[in-house]
Amino acid sequence: MEADLTSVEVVFAQKLACGEPVTRQRAFRALQDWIKQQSAVNPFTEADMLRLCKGLHYVLWMQDKMLLQEELADRISQLLPVFTHENQRVLFIQSIFKSLAKEWNHIDRWRMDKFLMMMRRVLRVLFKYLASLKWKKSLRDAYWDAFRCTTLSTDRSFPDGLKFHFASLILDELDNAGGLNKKQVTACLKPFAELLAVRTISDYMFDSIAEEIFATILHQRSEEMASKMESDDAATNPPGIQFDYVALGQVLFDIGKKPETISRRRRKLYDLVKRFDVAAKGGDPYCFEAPVPEIILTSDDYKEAEKRLKKMNEEVALERKRIKLEKKRMQSQSECTQEEVASDDAKKVIPKIKPKKSAVKSKVLKRKSGRKHLGVKKIRTVNTHKAKSVT
């Protein structure tokens, strides 16, 4: 099989990834015939199936038109019944999820929706196929084992985004397929409940499974009760799959009582268990009932409470007024003290220092001596001028 697939995989890869839609469609029809022929002669190995699913992944990657994306996703999902052996079909489901997980981190946000749509279409075809076989237990267990290796895996390498999406799809697609009794529905949902008991899963994963599956079941029951009360027709059976609320509550209770369950998660599980118990007894799990007061109040009690409230408001107003007056008094006192300090500082004048008599006398003598010298100089200059004139 290795040689056969190696010899044709290049041709199929080129044709399926071709830009021409007609070429891709012809290659897809040829691929269906080739898979049917090879699967009957020599079964696919896991490596062969992974290469096949990777090629299908990139065929969808190349398709950009929305309507053609839906058509192509349907074509890929319709490959499931083409395989001749049941174990090959199980391997195809497991490989297509593994291939999607391997390429998940390389998918941009513009292409993400079409791959999530392909996941929904594959599950739809699978559940329709199981419904046609009356949900045979051996077949159902084989496919659920494939889910435990991929979308129900505790392995962190498998993207949580695909696990969240799978949990959000399971109820819709089971309802769409139909043909399930309550016991089979409980068996289909039990692996999700078992996943809640694993400590290593993230809180977001735990909350997503609890909300998308078990809380959704309870909300559906609440809506059924509300519509039944509005129509007053209790004999009408609601459409869709039916749930065994007692069995589901017991499954969650068994998980919550395990010692390895985290306390915060245990509280949430027990809250779901209580709501399932209410649903099992025919009640609305999300019905809000106003608590009955222990003490019944009379009109006199209300009047007395009104008087106490008025008195309290008056006391509060008086207290506020007293605080304001106290603040004003404190402010006026602080201003008075500041004025007194300023006046005391003004009175403290620094005395003038009188010069000593000896210093004054010395200054006067210096002035007089300076004048005498100036007079001598003047006399001398006059005498010299006279002498020059005589000569």
ZIPEQUI-V274003 format. One record per residue. N is the residue number from 0. SS is DSSP state (a for helix, b for strand, c for the rest). D_CENTER is the distance of its C-alpha to the mean C-alpha in whole Angstrom. Layout:
[[N/SS/D_CENTER] [N/SS/D_CENTER]]
//
This chain:
[[0/c/46] [1/a/45] [2/a/48] [3/a/47] [4/a/44] [5/a/44] [6/a/47] [7/a/45] [8/a/42] [9/a/43] [10/a/44] [11/a/41] [12/a/39] [13/a/41] [14/a/41] [15/a/38] [16/c/36] [17/c/39] [18/c/38] [19/c/41] [20/a/39] [21/a/43] [22/a/43] [23/a/40] [24/a/41] [25/a/44] [26/a/42] [27/a/40] [28/a/43] [29/a/45] [30/a/42] [31/a/42] [32/a/45] [33/a/45] [34/a/42] [35/a/45] [36/a/48] [37/a/46] [38/a/44] [39/a/47] [40/a/50] [41/c/47] [42/c/44] [43/c/41] [44/c/40] [45/a/36] [46/a/36] [47/a/38] [48/a/35] [49/a/33] [50/a/35] [51/a/35] [52/a/32] [53/a/31] [54/a/33] [55/a/32] [56/a/29] [57/a/30] [58/a/32] [59/a/29] [60/a/28] [61/a/31] [62/c/31] [63/c/29] [64/c/31] [65/a/29] [66/a/31] [67/a/33] [68/a/29] [69/a/29] [70/a/33] [71/a/32] [72/a/29] [73/a/32] [74/a/34] [75/a/32] [76/a/31] [77/c/35] [78/c/36] [79/a/35] [80/a/39] [81/a/41] [82/c/41] [83/c/44] [84/c/43] [85/a/40] [86/a/39] [87/a/38] [88/a/36] [89/a/34] [90/a/34] [91/a/33] [92/a/30] [93/a/29] [94/a/30] [95/a/28] [96/a/25] [97/a/25] [98/a/26] [99/a/23] [100/a/21] [101/a/24] [102/c/23] [103/a/19] [104/a/19] [105/a/22] [106/c/20] [107/c/19] [108/c/17] [109/c/20] [110/c/22] [111/a/19] [112/a/19] [113/a/23] [114/a/22] [115/a/19] [116/a/22] [117/a/25] [118/a/23] [119/a/23] [120/a/27] [121/a/28] [122/a/26] [123/a/28] [124/a/32] [125/a/31] [126/a/31] [127/a/34] [128/a/36] [129/a/35] [130/a/36] [131/a/39] [132/c/40] [133/c/39] [134/c/36] [135/c/39] [136/a/37] [137/a/38] [138/a/37] [139/a/33] [140/a/33] [141/a/34] [142/a/31] [143/a/29] [144/a/30] [145/a/29] [146/a/25] [147/a/25] [148/a/26] [149/c/23] [150/c/20] [151/c/21] [152/c/22] [153/c/20] [154/c/21] [155/c/18] [156/c/20] [157/c/19] [158/c/16] [159/a/13] [160/a/12] [161/a/16] [162/a/15] [163/a/13] [164/a/15] [165/a/18] [166/a/17] [167/a/16] [168/a/20] [169/a/22] [170/a/23] [171/a/23] [172/a/26] [173/a/27] [174/a/28] [175/a/29] [176/a/32] [177/c/33] [178/c/36] [179/c/34] [180/c/35] [181/a/33] [182/a/34] [183/a/33] [184/a/30] [185/a/29] [186/a/30] [187/a/28] [188/a/25] [189/a/26] [190/a/25] [191/a/21] [192/a/22] [193/a/24] [194/a/20] [195/c/19] [196/c/22] [197/c/21] [198/c/20] [199/c/19] [200/c/16] [201/c/12] [202/a/11] [203/a/8] [204/a/11] [205/a/13] [206/a/11] [207/a/11] [208/a/14] [209/a/15] [210/a/14] [211/a/15] [212/a/18] [213/a/20] [214/a/18] [215/a/19] [216/a/23] [217/a/23] [218/a/22] [219/a/24] [220/a/27] [221/a/26] [222/a/27] [223/a/30] [224/a/31] [225/a/31] [226/a/32] [227/a/35] [228/a/36] [229/a/36] [230/a/38] [231/c/40] [232/c/41] [233/c/40] [234/c/42] [235/c/40] [236/c/37] [237/c/34] [238/c/33] [239/c/31] [240/c/31] [241/c/31] [242/c/30] [243/c/32] [244/a/30] [245/a/32] [246/a/31] [247/a/27] [248/a/27] [249/a/30] [250/a/28] [251/a/25] [252/a/27] [253/a/29] [254/a/25] [255/a/24] [256/c/28] [257/c/28] [258/c/28] [259/c/26] [260/c/23] [261/c/20] [262/a/21] [263/a/18] [264/a/18] [265/a/21] [266/a/21] [267/a/18] [268/a/21] [269/a/24] [270/a/22] [271/a/22] [272/a/25] [273/a/27] [274/a/25] [275/a/27] [276/a/30] [277/a/30] [278/a/30] [279/a/32] [280/c/35] [281/c/34] [282/c/32] [283/c/29] [284/c/26] [285/c/24] [286/c/28] [287/c/28] [288/c/31] [289/c/32] [290/c/34] [291/c/37] [292/c/39] [293/c/41] [294/c/43] [295/c/45] [296/c/45] [297/c/49] [298/a/49] [299/a/51] [300/a/48] [301/a/47] [302/a/50] [303/a/50] [304/a/46] [305/a/47] [306/a/50] [307/a/48] [308/a/45] [309/a/48] [310/a/50] [311/a/47] [312/a/46] [313/a/50] [314/a/49] [315/a/46] [316/a/48] [317/a/51] [318/a/49] [319/a/48] [320/a/51] [321/a/52] [322/a/50] [323/a/51] [324/a/54] [325/a/54] [326/a/52] [327/a/55] [328/a/57] [329/a/56] [330/a/55] [331/a/59] [332/a/60] [333/a/58] [334/a/60] [335/a/63] [336/a/63] [337/a/62] [338/a/65] [339/a/67] [340/a/66] [341/a/67] [342/a/70] [343/a/71] [344/a/70] [345/a/72] [346/a/75] [347/c/75] [348/c/77] [349/c/78] [350/c/82] [351/c/84] [352/c/85] [353/c/89] [354/c/91] [355/c/94] [356/a/97] [357/a/98] [358/a/95] [359/a/96] [360/a/100] [361/a/99] [362/a/97] [363/a/100] [364/a/102] [365/a/100] [366/a/100] [367/a/104] [368/a/105] [369/a/103] [370/a/105] [371/a/108] [372/a/107] [373/a/106] [374/a/110] [375/a/111] [376/a/110] [377/a/111] [378/a/114] [379/a/114] [380/a/113] [381/a/116] [382/a/118] [383/a/117] [384/a/117] [385/a/121] [386/a/122] [387/a/121] [388/a/123] [389/a/126] [390/c/126]]
//
